[in-house]
Amino acid sequence: MNIDIQSLDWDKTVGLLPVIIQDHKTLEVLMLGYMNAEALEKTQDEGKVTFFSRSKNRLWTKGETSNNFLYVKELYIDCDNDTILIKADAVGPTCHTGSRSCFKTEFNQNFIFELENIINHRYENPVEGSYINKMRSKGLNKIAQKVGEEGVETVIAALAETEEELIGEASDLVFHLLFLLKEKGLSIQDIAKNLEKRHQ
C-alpha cells in the first residue's frame, strides 16, 4: 500500500512526520524516526526505509552502513494524516546498540516467530549434522511422527509431571509443529489467520 504523499499534513510538524517502525510478523515496535516528503518517496520507490536524519540534516537509509535494512511490507497513516506506521522486515538488529528494538522490549511470546525464522533459515542454509537437517533427511513421515510423540509426552507431563517438565515438553511440541508446518510449506501466520476466521 503506497501513501499519497501530498495527502499528508506536512505543515503541522514543519515538514517532518514521526514514523513508527513495527516488525511485520511479531508486531514488536522497533523504533521511531522522522521522514520528510523526499524520504517517504524514496522509501516507497526502493522498498527500504529511509528517514530524514535531524542530526545529520540529510536523508538516511536505515542500514546504509550496517546493512541492517528495514524492508517495507506495509504502510499506514493515522486518522490525522500526520503519523506514519511502517510494518517492516528487519534484517539484523534495528537499534545501533545491537538490540532488536530501540525500546529494548522483551521478546517473550514473539520468540515463536523468531523460532520460525530460525527454522526457515536452516531450510535455506542447511548445516550438516544439525537436528533439522537430520530430520529432513528422514522425510515427512518422521517429522509428523515426532509431532505425535511430543504431543503424547506433553499430555503425560500435564497429567503426571511437574510444571517445569510440562513447559519443556510443550516447548518441544511447538518446535516440532513449526518444523512440520515448514515442511508442508505453511507458516504460523496461516494458523493465526485460520484461528481468526474461526473466531469471527
Buried (B, 14 or more C-beta within 10 A) or exposed (E): EEBEBEEBEBEEBEEBBBBBBBBBBBEBBBBEBBBBBEBBBBBBEEEBBBBBBEEEEEBBBBBEEEEBBBBBBEBEBEEEBBBBBBBBBBBEBBBEEEBBBBEEBEEEEBEBBBBBEEBEEBEEEEEEEEEBEEBBEEEEEEBBBBBEEBBEBBEEBEEEBEEEBBEBBBEBBBBBBBBBBBBEEEBBEEEEEEEEEEEE
